[in-house]
């Protein structure tokens, strides 16, 4: 099983980034896919997730700025991040959760997002 994130980097406040997470080794279409983030000294927190059926949910802090989407033909989940703020700076992790078996989940290695002028 692999979850490989890409698209992180340094961006100025107000800018945009698009993260991608390419999945392999499991049946992508039956997993809820999520993005979490962890800032230095902070706990890891949920940013957004999208169910196997395509229903999306977001943390209040990113609503209206971030959009999660998935392409089951490419086994990839995306996070479009607009109007980025310095407080969005964190390592962003991709997460896969089996839709019915809570004991089956996977994490990616993370990608750094830094919002700074």
C-alpha positions in Angstrom: 0.0 0.0 0.0 1.2 3.5 -0.9 -0.1 7.0 -0.5 2.2 9.5 -2.2 1.6 13.2 -1.7 2.8 15.9 -4.0 2.3 19.6 -4.6 3.5 21.1 -1.4 5.8 24.1 -1.3 6.3 27.7 -0.4 3.6 30.2 -1.3 2.8 33.8 -0.4 -0.3 34.6 1.6 -3.3 34.8 -0.6 -1.8 32.3 -3.0 -2.9 28.8 -4.1 -1.6 25.3 -4.1 -3.0 22.0 -5.3 -2.0 18.9 -3.4 -2.3 15.4 -4.9 -2.2 12.0 -3.3 -1.7 9.0 -5.5 -2.9 5.7 -4.0 -1.9 2.2 -4.8 -2.2 -1.3 -3.3 -5.8 -1.1 -2.2 -9.3 -0.6 -3.7 -9.3 3.2 -3.8 -13.0 3.6 -4.7 -14.3 2.1 -1.5 -12.2 4.2 0.8 -13.0 7.6 2.4 -10.0 9.8 1.5 -8.9 12.6 3.7 -6.3 15.3 4.2 -4.9 16.1 7.6 -2.3 18.6 8.7 0.1 19.0 11.6 1.8 22.3 12.5 4.9 22.3 14.7 3.9 21.7 18.3 0.3 21.0 17.4 -1.8 17.9 17.1 -2.7 16.5 13.7 -6.1 17.8 12.6 -8.6 16.9 9.9 -8.7 19.4 7.0 -11.2 17.7 4.7 -12.4 14.3 3.7 -14.4 12.9 0.9 -16.4 9.6 1.1 -16.5 6.8 -1.4 -19.8 8.2 -2.6 -18.2 11.7 -3.1 -19.6 13.6 -0.1 -17.1 16.1 1.2 -16.7 17.7 4.6 -14.3 20.4 5.8 -12.8 21.9 8.9 -14.4 25.2 9.7 -11.0 26.9 9.3 -10.8 26.0 5.6 -14.4 26.1 4.5 -14.8 28.3 1.4 -11.1 28.2 0.7 -10.2 24.6 0.2 -11.8 22.0 -2.1 -11.3 18.2 -1.9 -11.9 16.0 -4.9 -11.2 12.5 -6.0 -10.6 10.8 -9.4 -11.3 7.1 -9.0 -10.0 6.4 -12.5 -6.6 7.7 -11.4 -6.7 6.5 -7.8 -5.9 10.1 -6.7 -7.4 12.6 -4.3 -6.7 16.3 -4.5 -6.8 19.3 -2.2 -7.2 22.6 -3.9 -6.1 25.3 -1.5 -6.9 29.0 -2.3 -6.5 32.2 -0.3 -3.8 30.6 1.8 -2.9 32.1 5.2 0.2 31.8 7.3 -1.8 29.7 9.7 -2.2 27.0 7.0 1.5 26.3 7.3 1.8 22.6 8.2 2.8 19.2 7.0 -0.2 17.9 5.1 -0.9 14.1 5.2 -3.1 12.0 3.0 -5.3 9.4 4.7 -7.3 6.5 3.5 -10.1 4.9 5.6 -12.0 1.8 4.6 -15.7 2.8 4.3 -16.9 0.2 6.7 -13.9 -1.3 8.5 -12.5 1.4 10.9 -9.5 -0.8 11.6 -8.2 -0.5 8.1 -6.6 2.8 7.3 -3.4 4.2 5.7 -1.3 7.3 5.9 1.0 9.0 3.5 4.4 10.4 4.3 3.3 14.0 4.3 4.1 17.1 2.2 5.2 20.5 3.6 3.1 23.6 2.9 4.6 26.9 4.0 2.7 30.1 3.6 4.9 33.1 4.1 5.9 36.4 2.5 
